[in-house]
Amino acid sequence: MKKFSLALGSDHAGYAYKEKIKAMLLAEGHTVRDCGTTSEAPCDYPDFIRPVAEAVARGEVERGIVLGGSGNGEAIVANRVRGVRCGLCWNEQVAIWNRSHNDANCLSLGARTVTENEALNIVRVWLATPFEGGRHIPRVQKIDA
């Protein structure tokens, strides 16, 4: 599998999963930029999610992964940054569509909605899935317009 440069960010609810995902990614040879948070102490997720999205939008990393309790707020913050296509994924099939149909460059996960093992598998599938192109290209262009 291709090795990616990724940025990761989470709030307190996603912190433990972020650390597990980071360890897995590093063990698999990916480059990881950790944008925080650094503990389970309560914090405001936009402070850690926006830097991930901005790094993706600037091309400093190829992809981003953001985490929170549900992943909803994190996806919203990431999608406010022009050039970011972030999807909330709750299983492997949704992760496949996120990449193959939407050419997503950012993945959002809810630590309170999936198990740790499911989260790790979603990340693996999301990274391995290519964009299909074809009929999806004009749709992605409309998203980015």
C-alpha positions as a LaTeX table, in Angstrom:
\begin{tabular}{lrrr}
\hline
Residue & $x$ (\AA) & $y$ (\AA) & $z$ (\AA) \\
\hline
Met1 & 0.00 & 0.00 & 0.00 \\
Lys2 & 1.09 & 3.56 & $-0.72$ \\
Lys3 & 2.50 & 5.42 & 2.26 \\
Phe4 & 0.73 & 8.69 & 3.06 \\
Ser5 & 1.52 & 11.86 & 4.94 \\
Leu6 & $-1.37$ & 12.50 & 7.30 \\
Ala7 & $-2.45$ & 15.02 & 9.90 \\
Leu8 & $-4.46$ & 13.85 & 12.90 \\
Gly9 & $-6.55$ & 15.85 & 15.31 \\
Ser10 & $-9.08$ & 15.12 & 18.01 \\
Asp11 & $-10.87$ & 16.50 & 21.00 \\
His12 & $-10.77$ & 14.82 & 24.40 \\
Ala13 & $-13.39$ & 12.22 & 23.41 \\
Gly14 & $-11.35$ & 11.10 & 20.41 \\
Tyr15 & $-7.93$ & 11.30 & 22.06 \\
Ala16 & $-7.49$ & 7.60 & 22.91 \\
Tyr17 & $-8.48$ & 6.51 & 19.39 \\
Lys18 & $-6.22$ & 9.15 & 17.86 \\
Glu19 & $-3.29$ & 7.72 & 19.76 \\
Lys20 & $-4.11$ & 4.15 & 18.64 \\
Ile21 & $-4.54$ & 5.27 & 15.02 \\
Lys22 & $-1.30$ & 7.24 & 15.14 \\
Ala23 & 0.60 & 4.21 & 16.45 \\
Met24 & $-0.87$ & 2.00 & 13.71 \\
Leu25 & $-0.06$ & 4.51 & 10.97 \\
Leu26 & 3.52 & 4.98 & 12.14 \\
Ala27 & 4.01 & 1.21 & 12.40 \\
Glu28 & 2.80 & 0.90 & 8.80 \\
Gly29 & 5.32 & 3.49 & 7.59 \\
His30 & 3.08 & 6.52 & 7.13 \\
Thr31 & 4.16 & 10.04 & 8.13 \\
Val32 & 1.98 & 11.55 & 10.83 \\
Arg33 & 1.54 & 15.13 & 12.03 \\
Asp34 & $-0.31$ & 15.19 & 15.34 \\
Cys35 & $-2.27$ & 18.43 & 15.71 \\
Gly36 & $-3.51$ & 17.52 & 19.21 \\
Thr37 & $-5.14$ & 17.32 & 21.65 \\
Thr38 & $-2.60$ & 15.78 & 24.00 \\
Ser39 & $-4.86$ & 14.37 & 26.71 \\
Glu40 & $-8.41$ & 13.49 & 27.70 \\
Ala41 & $-8.83$ & 16.85 & 29.44 \\
Pro42 & $-11.95$ & 18.65 & 28.14 \\
Cys43 & $-11.17$ & 20.91 & 25.19 \\
Asp44 & $-12.80$ & 22.56 & 22.18 \\
Tyr45 & $-12.53$ & 20.40 & 19.06 \\
Pro46 & $-12.23$ & 23.27 & 16.51 \\
Asp47 & $-8.85$ & 24.15 & 18.06 \\
Phe48 & $-7.45$ & 20.79 & 16.93 \\
Ile49 & $-9.52$ & 19.98 & 13.85 \\
Arg50 & $-9.00$ & 23.21 & 11.91 \\
Pro51 & $-5.18$ & 22.79 & 11.84 \\
Val52 & $-5.66$ & 19.32 & 10.32 \\
Ala53 & $-7.98$ & 20.65 & 7.62 \\
Glu54 & $-5.72$ & 23.61 & 6.88 \\
Ala55 & $-2.69$ & 21.31 & 6.50 \\
Val56 & $-4.66$ & 19.19 & 4.01 \\
Ala57 & $-5.90$ & 22.26 & 2.11 \\
Arg58 & $-2.39$ & 23.73 & 1.87 \\
Gly59 & $-1.01$ & 20.42 & 0.58 \\
Glu60 & 1.32 & 20.01 & 3.56 \\
Val61 & $-0.14$ & 16.53 & 4.08 \\
Glu62 & $-2.03$ & 14.29 & 1.69 \\
Arg63 & $-4.88$ & 13.38 & 4.00 \\
Gly64 & $-6.36$ & 14.14 & 7.39 \\
Ile65 & $-8.12$ & 12.15 & 10.08 \\
Val66 & $-10.22$ & 13.90 & 12.71 \\
Leu67 & $-11.92$ & 12.38 & 15.73 \\
Gly68 & $-14.43$ & 13.31 & 18.38 \\
Gly69 & $-17.27$ & 11.75 & 20.30 \\
Ser70 & $-19.63$ & 11.52 & 17.33 \\
Gly71 & $-17.36$ & 12.88 & 14.59 \\
Asn72 & $-20.12$ & 15.22 & 13.42 \\
Gly73 & $-18.72$ & 18.49 & 14.71 \\
Glu74 & $-15.26$ & 17.51 & 13.54 \\
Ala75 & $-16.50$ & 16.87 & 9.99 \\
Ile76 & $-18.31$ & 20.21 & 10.02 \\
Val77 & $-15.18$ & 22.10 & 11.08 \\
Ala78 & $-13.01$ & 20.33 & 8.52 \\
Asn79 & $-15.47$ & 21.01 & 5.71 \\
Arg80 & $-15.45$ & 24.73 & 6.45 \\
Val81 & $-11.90$ & 24.83 & 5.04 \\
Arg82 & $-11.92$ & 25.28 & 1.26 \\
Gly83 & $-10.43$ & 22.29 & $-0.54$ \\
Val84 & $-11.27$ & 19.79 & 2.16 \\
Arg85 & $-13.75$ & 16.98 & 1.54 \\
Cys86 & $-14.33$ & 15.32 & 4.90 \\
Gly87 & $-16.78$ & 12.52 & 5.45 \\
Leu88 & $-18.00$ & 10.94 & 8.66 \\
Cys89 & $-17.56$ & 7.16 & 8.38 \\
Trp90 & $-19.09$ & 4.61 & 10.74 \\
Asn91 & $-18.22$ & 1.40 & 8.91 \\
Glu92 & $-15.89$ & 0.09 & 6.23 \\
Gln93 & $-18.43$ & 0.35 & 3.39 \\
Val94 & $-19.05$ & 4.03 & 4.10 \\
Ala95 & $-15.27$ & 4.57 & 4.13 \\
Ile96 & $-15.03$ & 2.93 & 0.70 \\
Trp97 & $-17.73$ & 5.23 & $-0.70$ \\
Asn98 & $-16.12$ & 8.21 & 1.01 \\
Arg99 & $-12.97$ & 7.65 & $-1.02$ \\
Ser100 & $-14.24$ & 5.98 & $-4.20$ \\
His101 & $-17.18$ & 8.34 & $-4.85$ \\
Asn102 & $-16.17$ & 11.58 & $-3.09$ \\
Asp103 & $-12.37$ & 11.53 & $-3.34$ \\
Ala104 & $-12.38$ & 12.53 & 0.34 \\
Asn105 & $-9.11$ & 13.85 & 1.65 \\
Cys106 & $-10.23$ & 13.87 & 5.27 \\
Leu107 & $-11.89$ & 11.18 & 7.40 \\
Ser108 & $-13.97$ & 11.87 & 10.49 \\
Leu109 & $-14.58$ & 9.20 & 13.13 \\
Gly110 & $-16.74$ & 9.14 & 16.24 \\
Ala111 & $-15.06$ & 7.38 & 19.13 \\
Arg112 & $-18.42$ & 6.94 & 20.83 \\
Thr113 & $-20.00$ & 5.34 & 17.75 \\
Val114 & $-17.49$ & 2.68 & 16.66 \\
Thr115 & $-15.21$ & 0.29 & 18.52 \\
Glu116 & $-11.48$ & 0.82 & 18.51 \\
Asn117 & $-11.02$ & $-2.17$ & 16.21 \\
Glu118 & $-13.68$ & $-0.83$ & 13.83 \\
Ala119 & $-11.96$ & 2.57 & 13.79 \\
Leu120 & $-8.61$ & 1.02 & 12.90 \\
Asn121 & $-10.19$ & $-1.06$ & 10.13 \\
Ile122 & $-12.05$ & 1.96 & 8.76 \\
Val123 & $-8.77$ & 3.89 & 8.56 \\
Arg124 & $-7.03$ & 1.01 & 6.77 \\
Val125 & $-9.84$ & 0.64 & 4.22 \\
Trp126 & $-10.10$ & 4.40 & 3.71 \\
Leu127 & $-6.38$ & 4.69 & 3.00 \\
Ala128 & $-6.39$ & 1.71 & 0.62 \\
Thr129 & $-9.42$ & 2.81 & $-1.43$ \\
Pro130 & $-8.73$ & 4.78 & $-4.61$ \\
Phe131 & $-11.01$ & 7.39 & $-6.17$ \\
Glu132 & $-13.06$ & 5.81 & $-8.98$ \\
Gly133 & $-13.12$ & 8.93 & $-11.13$ \\
Gly134 & $-15.52$ & 8.61 & $-14.07$ \\
Arg135 & $-19.03$ & 9.81 & $-13.29$ \\
His136 & $-17.84$ & 11.07 & $-9.90$ \\
Ile137 & $-15.40$ & 13.65 & $-11.30$ \\
Pro138 & $-18.01$ & 16.30 & $-12.20$ \\
Arg139 & $-19.65$ & 15.82 & $-8.81$ \\
Val140 & $-16.42$ & 16.36 & $-6.93$ \\
Gln141 & $-15.71$ & 19.40 & $-9.13$ \\
Lys142 & $-19.10$ & 20.83 & $-8.13$ \\
Ile143 & $-18.27$ & 20.27 & $-4.45$ \\
Asp144 & $-14.99$ & 22.16 & $-4.87$ \\
Ala145 & $-16.46$ & 24.98 & $-7.01$ \\
\hline
\end{tabular}
